[in-house]
Amino acid sequence: MSSKKNQLSAEQQDQLLSVLEARFENNSKRHEGLEWHKIQAKLEANPDKIWSLDEMERTEGEPDVVGYNKETDQYIFVDCSVESPKGRRSFCYDHEALEKRKEHKPKDSAINKAAEMGIEILTEEQYRDLQKLGKFDAKTSSWIITPPDIRKLGGALFSDFRYNTVFVYHNGADSYYAARGFRGRLLV
């Protein structure tokens, strides 16, 4: 994913890095013990990852570092917007579901958009981990990766946070709602 189309200008990159650094500093409980200068060095060595983070930011996901994997030497960025990212709502689950709709098709699917952005949709476990860092999706919901057995039968999973509890629900994969989007994850 390193075509010229998917790269930011030096000015755009500097602006994004400033936003990410400020968010990193203002939310230190999400990534205790991690140092911004090391993260920034990894980002600067991976312009395609910077582009993906810009897509996350542009669609109002407010990406932030939520962990570090020592084994793979990768920082984990996740959408940390309080509600499901506004720029990624009203999508059905995947391309198959999008094609299935004959009338009132949504503008895209969550799986398609995530792939286009170079990110992954959160799994149920990753979604639950995110909820340990704050309260997310108290008024919205987010699609999560659906097991193949459920998807084969036409369903898809989504989650939200209500009554101080993370809930996982099901819906037809071709459904879409103004209050349902998806949260992404990016390894750098």
C-alpha positions in Angstrom: 0.0 0.0 0.0 2.8 2.4 -0.7 1.6 4.1 -3.9 2.0 7.8 -4.3 -1.8 8.2 -3.9 -1.5 6.8 -0.3 1.2 9.2 0.9 0.9 12.5 2.7 2.9 15.6 1.9 5.6 16.6 4.5 3.2 19.3 5.8 0.3 16.9 6.2 2.5 14.3 7.9 3.8 17.0 10.4 0.3 18.1 11.1 -0.9 14.5 11.8 2.1 13.7 13.9 1.4 16.8 16.0 -2.2 15.7 16.6 -1.1 12.1 17.4 1.6 13.3 19.8 -0.9 15.7 21.6 -3.4 12.8 21.9 -0.7 10.5 23.2 0.4 13.0 25.8 -3.2 13.8 26.9 -4.1 10.1 27.3 -1.1 8.6 29.0 -3.1 5.9 30.9 -3.7 4.2 27.6 0.0 3.5 27.1 1.9 3.8 30.3 5.7 3.3 29.9 5.7 4.0 26.2 7.7 6.9 24.7 6.4 9.1 21.9 9.8 9.7 20.2 10.2 5.9 19.6 6.7 5.7 18.1 7.3 8.7 15.9 10.6 7.2 14.6 8.7 4.0 13.6 6.0 6.0 12.0 8.4 8.1 10.0 10.0 4.9 8.7 6.6 3.7 7.5 4.8 6.3 5.4 2.0 3.9 4.4 1.2 3.5 8.1 1.1 7.3 8.5 -1.4 7.4 5.6 -3.6 4.8 7.3 -3.5 6.8 10.5 -4.5 9.9 8.6 -7.5 8.0 7.2 -8.4 6.9 10.7 -8.1 10.6 11.9 -9.9 12.0 8.8 -12.9 9.7 9.5 -13.0 10.9 13.1 -11.6 7.8 14.7 -9.1 9.6 16.9 -6.4 6.9 16.8 -4.1 6.5 19.7 -1.5 4.0 20.9 -3.0 1.4 23.2 -0.2 -1.1 23.5 3.1 -2.4 22.3 3.9 -6.0 21.3 7.5 -6.8 22.3 7.6 -10.0 20.3 6.9 -8.3 17.0 8.2 -4.8 18.0 5.0 -3.2 17.0 2.9 -0.4 18.5 -0.8 -0.9 18.5 -3.0 2.0 17.4 -6.8 1.8 17.8 -9.7 4.2 17.2 -10.3 5.9 20.6 -13.1 8.3 19.7 -15.8 8.2 22.4 -18.4 7.1 19.9 -18.0 5.0 16.8 -16.2 7.1 14.2 -18.7 9.4 12.4 -17.0 9.1 9.0 -17.4 5.3 9.1 -21.1 4.9 10.0 -24.0 3.6 7.9 -22.0 0.8 6.4 -23.2 -2.8 6.2 -20.7 -5.5 7.4 -18.9 -6.8 4.2 -18.9 -6.8 0.4 -21.1 -9.9 0.1 -23.7 -8.1 2.3 -23.4 -4.9 0.2 -24.0 -6.9 -3.0 -27.0 -8.7 -1.5 -28.9 -5.5 -0.9 -31.1 -4.6 -3.9 -32.6 -1.4 -2.6 -31.3 1.3 -0.3 -27.7 0.2 -0.4 -25.3 1.7 2.1 -22.4 3.7 0.6 -19.9 0.9 1.5 -19.2 -2.0 3.9 -17.1 -1.9 7.0 -14.7 -4.7 5.8 -14.2 -2.9 2.4 -13.6 0.5 4.0 -11.1 -1.0 6.5 -9.2 -2.7 3.8 -9.1 0.5 1.7 -7.8 2.4 4.8 -5.1 -0.3 5.5 -6.5 -1.2 8.9 -8.2 -4.1 10.6 -11.6 -4.1 12.3 -11.4 -5.0 15.9 -12.1 -8.5 17.1 -14.4 -9.1 20.1 -11.4 -9.5 22.4 -9.7 -6.3 21.1 -13.0 -4.4 21.5 -13.3 -5.7 25.2 -9.6 -4.6 25.7 -10.4 -1.1 24.4 -13.3 -0.8 26.9 -10.8 -1.3 29.8 -9.2 2.0 28.8 -12.4 4.1 28.9 -16.1 4.1 28.0 -16.6 3.8 24.3 -19.8 3.4 22.2 -22.2 4.4 25.0 -24.6 5.9 22.4 -23.4 4.1 19.2 -22.2 0.6 18.2 -19.4 -0.8 16.2 -19.1 -3.8 13.9 -16.6 -6.4 15.1 -14.9 -9.3 13.2 -17.5 -12.0 12.8 -16.7 -15.8 13.0 -17.1 -17.5 9.6 -19.8 -19.9 10.9 -22.0 -16.9 11.8 -21.2 -15.0 8.7 -22.0 -18.1 6.5 -25.5 -18.0 7.9 -26.0 -14.3 7.0 -25.2 -12.7 10.4 -22.6 -10.3 11.6 -21.6 -9.2 15.1 -21.4 -5.7 16.6 -20.7 -4.4 20.1 -21.4 -1.4 22.3 -21.2 -0.4 26.0 -24.3 0.0 28.0 -25.1 -0.4 31.8 -21.3 -0.5 32.5 -21.1 -3.7 30.4 -19.8 -4.6 27.0 -22.5 -6.3 24.9 -22.0 -8.3 21.8 -25.0 -8.6 19.5 -25.9 -10.0 16.1 -27.7 -8.5 13.1 -28.1 -9.4 9.4 -24.7 -8.5 7.7 -26.6 -6.4 5.2 -28.1 -4.1 7.8 -26.7 -0.7 8.5 -27.6 2.2 10.9 -26.6 5.8 11.3 -25.3 5.0 14.8 -23.2 1.9 13.8 -19.7 2.2 12.4 -16.5 0.3 13.0 -13.3 0.8 15.0 -10.0 0.0 13.4 -6.6 -1.3 14.5 -3.2 -0.6 13.0 0.1 -2.2 13.9 3.2 0.0 13.4 
